[in-house]
Amino acid sequence: NDVKIHGIIEQGGLASNIVPDYAKAEFCTRATSRANLEDVTAWVEECAKGAAMATRTDVKVERLGMPFDDLITNQTGEDLLEKIYKKVWQR
């Protein structure tokens, strides 16, 4: 699949089964195309807003970092780096 979503709950409250007064999470979305990245990022934001609506809380979404355009692989460069890494690790 060309989409990856990674996340961490930085602050999630003090007890289970209780909606905390404050929670903080960071999620990273990745995709091989810009169009797909925008789509999946919007979906993740909608999930956060839906959870806030369901718990009658507020959500603040802040985009961090710079998005990258479409992924273009360089097979020659990848092959060269693989050879270099193998030589380095054989020492």
LINTA-V165247 format. One record per residue. N is the residue number from 1. SS is DSSP state (hx for helix, st for strand, lp for the rest). PHI is phi in whole degrees, -180 to 180 (NA if undefined). NEAR is the number of other C-alpha atoms within 8 Angstrom. Layout:
# LINTA-V165247
N_SS_PHI_NEAR / N_SS_PHI_NEAR
This chain:
# LINTA-V165247
1_lp_NA_3 / 2_lp_-95_6 / 3_st_-118_11 / 4_st_-129_9 / 5_st_-129_8 / 6_st_-118_7 / 7_st_-150_8 / 8_st_-143_7 / 9_st_-90_9 / 10_st_-79_8 / 11_st_-144_8 / 12_lp_-128_10 / 13_lp_102_11 / 14_lp_-110_5 / 15_lp_-150_5 / 16_lp_-77_5 / 17_lp_64_4 / 18_lp_-133_6 / 19_lp_-75_6 / 20_lp_-71_8 / 21_lp_-73_5 / 22_lp_-152_7 / 23_lp_-142_10 / 24_st_-142_8 / 25_st_-139_10 / 26_st_-129_8 / 27_st_-125_8 / 28_st_-117_8 / 29_st_-110_11 / 30_st_-136_9 / 31_st_-155_10 / 32_lp_-78_10 / 33_lp_-123_9 / 34_hx_-61_10 / 35_hx_-61_6 / 36_hx_-67_10 / 37_hx_-62_13 / 38_hx_-62_8 / 39_hx_-65_8 / 40_hx_-70_10 / 41_hx_-65_9 / 42_hx_-63_8 / 43_hx_-64_8 / 44_hx_-63_8 / 45_hx_-63_9 / 46_hx_-64_8 / 47_hx_-63_8 / 48_hx_-64_9 / 49_hx_-66_10 / 50_hx_-67_8 / 51_hx_-65_8 / 52_hx_-65_11 / 53_hx_-64_9 / 54_hx_-66_7 / 55_lp_-103_7 / 56_lp_53_6 / 57_lp_-125_7 / 58_lp_-104_7 / 59_lp_-132_7 / 60_lp_-122_4 / 61_lp_-107_5 / 62_lp_-129_4 / 63_lp_-84_4 / 64_lp_-112_4 / 65_lp_74_4 / 66_lp_-110_4 / 67_lp_-72_4 / 68_lp_-101_6 / 69_lp_-77_6 / 70_lp_-50_7 / 71_lp_-76_7 / 72_lp_-121_4 / 73_lp_-84_4 / 74_lp_-124_6 / 75_hx_-62_6 / 76_hx_-62_6 / 77_hx_-65_7 / 78_hx_-63_8 / 79_hx_-63_8 / 80_hx_-64_8 / 81_hx_-62_8 / 82_hx_-62_8 / 83_hx_-63_8 / 84_hx_-64_8 / 85_hx_-62_8 / 86_hx_-63_8 / 87_hx_-66_8 / 88_hx_-64_7 / 89_hx_-76_6 / 90_lp_-82_5 / 91_lp_-71_4
